[in-house]
Amino acid sequence: MITTADVIGFMGITQNLDSLELIVPAVNYYVDALPQIDRNVAGWESTTKFAAVLLAARWYKRRNSPGATIDGAMDGGQIRITKYDSDIARLLHIDGFEQPQVG
């Protein structure tokens, strides 16, 4: 499982952290319920933990942008935050990126 500190450290953020108290448990619940994630005896493999941190960071960035865009382009425009990330999907084996099964 991931912690709020994991996400804060990854993102390098120091303010507006309250929403992480909602996001991190939701990500942990979602990821842990996936049947095909990489696990080990102690819990999640490092790839699964990294994917969960990426997912929490994306949810954090999208929290104030229902239209999936934020201000921040160098020319004063908008940056799109996608709701789908193929890297996360591959790491969590979801959305067509499932691990091969035997038998």
N, C-alpha and C positions, 0 to 999 in steps of 0.2 A: 504494500500500500504506500501511497505518497502522503507527504505532510504539507502543510501550508508553507513551512520553511523551505521545502524542496522547490516549490513553485516560485517563491520569492527569490531564492538564490539563483534559479535559472533565468528569471526575467530581469533580475537586478532592480526590482521596484522597492520603493520605501514608503509610499503613500497610497491611499485609496485601497487598503487591504481588506476592508470589511467583507466584501463580496467573496473573497477567497474562503471564508468560513462556511459559505454555502456551496461553492464550486468544488472544493477538494473532497468533501464527503460524497457529493454526487458523482464525481469522477471515480472515486474508489468503489462505490456501489456498482456503477455501470461496468467498469472494467472487470471487477471481481466476478460479476455474473456471467461474463463471456466464457463459454465452455472451452474455447480453443486457445486461450492465451498461454504463453510460455510460463510455466511454473517450475519451482524446485521444492525441495523439502522444507525450506524456510519460508516459502511464499512465492512471490513473483520473481521471475528472472529479471535481470537488469534491462533487457529490451522492453519488457512489459512496463516496468517502472518508468523508463524514459518515455514511452508512448503515453502513459498516463500524465506525466508532467507536461508533455507537448499539448495534450488534449485540454488540460486545465488552463494552460497559458492561452490557448485559442479561445476557450470559453470566457476567460477573463477579458481578453481584448474585445470580444463581441458583446460584453455585458451592457454597454451603453450605446450599442449600434444595431438596433433592430433591422435596419436596412443593410447591414453588413458592410458599411463603409465608415471610415474615420477620416478626420482631417489630418493632413500630415505630408502630403506630397510636396516636393520642393517648389513646385510652381503654384502652390496654394490650392491644389486640387484635392481629390479624395483618394484614399487607399482602400481597396476592397479586401475584406477579411472573409475568406471562403468558409462555407460551413462544412466542406469536405476537404480532407487532407489525405492524399494517397499514401504519404509516408506513415501516418498514424494507422491507416487501414492495413498496411502491410505488416507493421509491427504487432498489431492486435489480431491479425488474421480475420478481418471482417470485410464485408462489401466486395466479395469476389477474390479476396486475397487469403483464402483459407489454407491451412496446412493440408498437405496430402494425407489421406487416411488409408490405412491398410485394412482390408477385409470387410 
